Amino acid sequence: WGIEQVIAFFTVSANIRMLVVRLQDGKLWVCGPIAPTQECLNLLDELGEVGHLVVPGTALEHKSSLADFARIYPKASVWVSPGQGASPTDPPLGPRIDGVLGRSSAPWENEIECKVFYVAPPETAGTYAETAFFHKKTKTLLLTDAVLKVPQQPPEILASYGYDGTPRELSEAEWYYKFLAFNFLELRGQDRQDFDALAKAKGVVSPILRFTLYPICQAQALRWVTSVAAWPFRQALAAHLAEGPFPLTPQDFLEAFGFLQQRRSSWEPEAAQLVRLRQAAETLDGPQALESPIWTPWL
């Protein structure tokens, strides 16, 4: 299951999804806890007893509520990716951590396998982690941000925020704007065409990650992507965008990351779309990031 909320900054908003799996013992595996509103907790409690809380990576929005969930569900085990506490702005994670993903044997690994992508200084300028999970029974790949499916229509939950904080349905034009702006893509007067190019892909790598993270850790990312693609998954569910699982095969996953091997990817931008991402890459990673083969076709 996925339980969704909205994260927003003025007119830019997106959905965020907490992933929930009922294990064979009846307990719930909860990945990426979101704000523990009463509605959220009621929906979760209707599904069963929370047995495990999981932080899949280092992105703030997917771990900021862990301490609250650990307090509300004190019997649940707590598992986190490597890289926690690397930033002074990282939130507290609660009274205890029972295991680090990829480094400890988890009690649910017979049903849900995991593979961790983790980079940190001195290899990279900053610390980043994301964990991919494979639910064996349903052959589902569970992701946070790595590969997403862009839906033609906005996720229903976004109507609770509307365009600028006033609840209402989004128009098509507003949805295109929100998605492109959220991904730091240049708005160049052809939002529909630029949006459609992303939406037609079976799965797409976030432009932000593609152009600001992977140029400085290309080899490490390729090893992780190749490892994940060895799982025999048939569908995927991510923490953002498309509602419900979307069809995705290992070949589709590899195609989304084609740029790691200087191959054509599921989405190829035009240079004019990357102005702000180029500025972000230079600011975050330094000018040397633009020397990566990921960037050179657009320079």
Stockholm file with secondary structure:
# STOCKHOLM 1.0

chainA/1-299         WGIEQVIAFFTVSANIRMLVVRLQDGKLWVCGPIAPTQECLNLLDELGEVGHLVVPGTALEHKSSLADFARIYPKASVWVSPGQGASPTDPPLGPRIDGVLGRSSAPWENEIECKVFYVAPPETAGTYAETAFFHKKTKTLLLTDAVLKVPQQPPEILASYGYDGTPRELSEAEWYYKFLAFNFLELRGQDRQDFDALAKAKGVVSPILRFTLYPICQAQALRWVTSVAAWPFRQALAAHLAEGPFPLTPQDFLEAFGFLQQRRSSWEPEAAQLVRLRQAAETLDGPQALESPIWTPWL
#=GR chainA/1-299 SS CEEEEEEEETTEEEEEEEEEEECTTSCEEEESCCCCCHHHHHHHHHHCCEEEEEECBSCGGGTTTHHHHHHHSTTSEEEECTTTTCSTTCCCCCSCCCEETTTSCCTTTTTEEEEEEEECTTTSSSCEEEEEEEETTTTEEECSSSSBCCCSSCCGGGGGTTTTSSCCCCCHHHHHHHHHHHTTCCCCSCHHHHHHHHHTSSSBCCHHHHHHTGGGSHHHHHHHHHHHTTSCCSEEECSSSSSSCEECCHHHHHHHTGGGGTSCCSCCCCGGGGHHHHHHHHHHHCGGGGGSTTTGGGC
#=GC SS_cons         CEEEEEEEETTEEEEEEEEEEECTTSCEEEESCCCCCHHHHHHHHHHCCEEEEEECBSCGGGTTTHHHHHHHSTTSEEEECTTTTCSTTCCCCCSCCCEETTTSCCTTTTTEEEEEEEECTTTSSSCEEEEEEEETTTTEEECSSSSBCCCSSCCGGGGGTTTTSSCCCCCHHHHHHHHHHHTTCCCCSCHHHHHHHHHTSSSBCCHHHHHHTGGGSHHHHHHHHHHHTTSCCSEEECSSSSSSCEECCHHHHHHHTGGGGTSCCSCCCCGGGGHHHHHHHHHHHCGGGGGSTTTGGGC
//
